Amino acid sequence: MSTEMNVAEKLALEADHRRSKTAFHFEGESITFGALFDAVRQRAEFLTGLGIGPGDRVAFCLPKSPALIVDHLAILSAGGVSLPLNDRFTPDEIAYFLDDSEASLFITDRAGLDANKGILAARPDVGAVCGRSAERKITHHQGRHRPPGERDLAMLCYTSGTTGKPKGARISHANLIHNMDALRKAWRWTDGDVLLHALPLFHIHGLVVALHGALNAGSTVHMLSAFDAARVSDALERTGCTLFMGVPTMYHRLVELWTERSLPDLTALRLFVCGSAPLQSMTFERFRELTGHTILERYGMTETGMIASNPYAVDGRTPRSVGFPLGGVSVRITDGAGRPLPHGQTGEVEVRGPNVFSGYWRAPEKTAESFNGDWFKTGDLGYVDEADGFRLYLVGRSKELIISGGFNVYPREVEEVLEDHPSVSEAAVIGLPDRDLGERVAAVVVAPAGRRDGAAGGEKELLAHCAERLAPHKRPKRIVFATALPRNAMGKVQKGALGESLRG
């Protein structure tokens, strides 16, 4: 691979080998690899003509569509920095991202342009593009263009902002290329695969892992505009897909659907992958029982792309584990002072390798806080099990660690005990302030679909269940039933929103 290779060039080269092959099917529309990258080249010329050059941030806010894919790849091809935004963001949210990134250009559709007229009027330095026309040109012309190299910035992806404002992760072409190639090898991805894509494209899971991965392997993608369990079930059988990638919520809903109605024909499927949040053991086991397929769980984050994956070999996949580091990636566990811990001890997961981003956008202090030398501090708590082949297990987020009466309580451990009870389909555990203990353990649980009218025994039964399986300091002091847990767009439970329901 050339040292000047970038993502756009690499994917275009892959496409040249299969110009007549279908790259995408999307809601009745199909496009070949040749047509896709012809459109990308034309769009890149359009952006260059507007003045977009190396390093310019280009934000795009579009519904899931082939146009979004073309724009994203064209930005990379033109040397710009791709900044994907959720098309459900409010104007105030979009204004923050435009200001923080100092974006040169905002690409949207007619609905997005109408909704954001006010914030664009207040930002005359930001150009605007709707469809094939420039609604407002950028106020400066860089007058320069060169193909981006590996080390150049390719994407600015903002973290979810669970603590404070979202931060922009600086992701290079080299980071993206390593991610694509590592997954192609680990998951044995080929041009014979057909991926069913039901993830959003504004997130790194759907855009970088699934989309880039499929283009890099030369796979055909059947793309749905959004996830719907019934539509996915039908498409898994009808399209002859071999790959599906989802988040735990998707698998949970498929299990519920297939428990109530007949299973589709899944004989063409060779791999189900899950990520973006922990997968419940109950869902893992029930999915395998229903389908005969064992979900492959992997581990990644915005700042690092993919870190680890369970093995491709089915008998090597283990529930509650994220597997082993991908090729070229190193993982270690450290204590609160950043010192490596022996295998088996729980601490913070740190990562090093060509997958790791270069830091947060214009936030040197936050970047410095996030690195221990050249090791990135993920904020995830986990341990490496020497007796299990040095497999990596995650137990929660460091900021979610509960310290009750001086003892550490890892929320995921308590959640798994609760989820083992037949009255619970999912659980979320948090710490609440307590004068005596410092923090007390509390939980919100959701009953299975058929028992949403209330679980037999309720809180008392669950407290007794926990008392049999957990040490006193780990046992919830309060358990509340809810109809659903609050989640973000990728299915991660938003624990900050749970506090009010548990107080008192």
Helices and strands as residue ranges (DSSP letters): H 7-16, E 22-26, E 29-32, H 33-50, E 57-61, H 66-77, E 81-84, H 91-101, E 105-108, H 110-115, H 117-121, E 127-130, E 133-136, E 153-158, E 168-172, H 173-186, E 194-197, H 204-204, I 205-212, H 213-217, E 220-223, H 229-238, E 243-246, H 248-260, E 271-274, H 281-291, E 296-301, E 305-309, G 314-316, E 321-325, E 330-334, E 347-352, H 364-369, E 371-372, E 375-385, G 386-388, E 391-397, G 398-400, E 402-404, E 407-409, H 411-419, E 426-434, E 438-446, G 449-451, H 458-469, G 472-474, E 478-482, G 495-497, H 499-502
